[in-house]
């Protein structure tokens, strides 16, 4: 299990997803808080292709005790899916901001990212929980 | 699903529900009907809603993403949309099992492993928590985590079993291991007597709402069902049931559970 952290170079969504922007593409994953709440992830159900809409669900994670939705922080066209998770879903627990990424998208509108929280705002959001 | 669906409702008069908690009548019905109802509760419940139900005919419920070694596969769902009131149960709950099994095979919307259900040796319950379920000012965010619904349900069931004279433990969590059978593993919030696991719980969270499934094993299932299940999953059965510890009434436990859960919800909503 990774230590709690919320990297400053990421953007965050209220459903506890993170976004790493690289040009007109962005990588999505779930935050340390989310994976800690879920517990050990044992199955990942992600789309292979298509588009995602900001605020909508695009997949499901099954932890040892629950099945939970995953939300797209912003919209875009899927360009890559983390295929390693099929065999090693626990990467989401061990490395949520690295090898535990979920999908990469070509952003519908890169400006959408500006509406997301930065690390400090997300930390404050968590503190209000 | 062949044949006629038989549905039997039973009410418990004298227990008035406050507006924030709704209890549905007890239902005896096939598993595909039960799971469709729970899908509906997860999607539509506006209050914390609980119900007890019995499976007839017996059925094995698989976890949402569970795969079995046998040729058991869910057909693709037809429209991909959520269940709406009045809809025919979606086919995703109706799993095509190998021929000749003495039980139905259905898929739960919740996670976890396979559970053997059947009136006479087991009963089930569901508790649906709508988004912002506390209903109080400062209602919990949708990300309150998987632990809180479990904590409430497990504690209320432990209260109910204590009233029935059965001491249970909820702290026998084992390191997670892949097993096809729910009652063969012990995770946090499962309830145990000295004779093994007696109450199993699983959960699904969707759009901020949560549904907790529970299965109360009253006694060891008929040997015919155990043998067929072991053949299906390739693992030995584990589970002797509640009555190994003490003879109890499932109906009485349910009434006590309902009252205990209502009290604990009230405490949570009011911060007491």
Interface residues (C-beta under 8 A of the other chain):
Chain A: X14 X15 X16 X33 X34 X37 X38 X39 X40 X42 X43 X45 X57 X60 X62 X63 X64 X65 X66 X67 X68 X69 X129
Chain B: X63 X64 X65 X109 X110 X111 X112 X141 X142 X143 X144 X145 X146 X147 X150 X176 X178 X187 X188 X189 X201 X202 X203 X204 X205 X206 X207 X210
